[in-house]
């Protein structure tokens, strides 16, 4: 019985020989005298020999050295693997955004500033260091806006944090999560709106001071270029400003204008639709495509910007009409054609092109900014020549 088992085992080992071993045995097997020992097929043997030599050359003995143990930097030897991964779960990595995220213990909301149609705003403080805290404004979407998904708030906050600092935008301090609500944290400015400044300019507020506070041509030019600079930056980052008006422009004590209350370009149509449902609107608020089809694009921003500039340059709206007077054929009243005499030095025909009903024919914000920059250069050159003339006459 044992002899049979040994025989079977040897037979199995024999049939398990590799092609290389079979070839080696046939190659080096000594010839018996008087017997012609040749390989069965010459072509097959040459191919096997070639393969055998190649494998023999490429084979290497197994290394006795073990692979190096991976090293995790900034972790002590006593730290366990569970500690490493748990820390990565709740710890913010050190990058450009980490300094803009405030924990709940560093935030204090004090006064509810406004509960609006889209946003809730609070005034409060954030702790920037052990010895310094700053007054800020916290903004979050209302419950109705969140449920209806009118605004993609999470994406808005993410993109707003990527905005670079600009003189003509309210500074984004960061974000905070308080009671499962995401808040955008912006600087608090103790200032007035452009609307209030225009009331003083046009003698509608405090007549005693209106004469002393009237805006000079240089001041109006500076405000126009500042607004255009802010809008150009916003549009380059995928933001639009539906409902742009003097109420949405802040004026600091230094006379610097700052924009706020903008939105993602994909949310602009929903915001227009919501605003129209809450108040009577006309072409002094929105462009024709926004009024008729709830469409709001960069060209719609151009229309609203031109309306804002006309309100700054004159004492009235560019379109004289009653609220929400749109004819059935979609025709609108003609825009003004004569530049206000008071600021004739700032005359720019590009502004009238902003009111083309066909949005594709309107200039872009960068083009409008470039045209007003040229006007500013002309105004400065004219002023300098006038000063030189006065000096010469004296």
Secondary structure, 3 states (H helix, E strand, C coil): CHHHHHHHHHHHHHHCCCHHHHHHHHHHCCCCCCCCCCCCCHHHHHHHHHHHHHHHHHCCCCCCCCCCCCCCCCCCCCCCHHHHHHHHHHCCCCCCCHHHEECHHHEEEEEEEEECCCEEEEEEEEECCCCCEEEEEEEEECHHHHHHCCCCHHHHHHHHHCCCCCCCECCEEEEEEECCEEEEEEECCCCEEHHHHHHHHCCCCCHHHHCCCCCCHHHHHHHHHHHHHHHHHHHHCCEECCCCCHHHEEECCCCCEEECCCEEHHHHHHHHHHHHHHCCCCCCCCCHHHHHHCCCCHHHHHHHHHHHHHHHHCCCCCCCCCCCCCCCCCCCCCCCCCCCHHHHHHCCCHHHHCCCCCHHHCCCHHHHHHHHHHHHHHHHHHHHHHHHHHHHHC
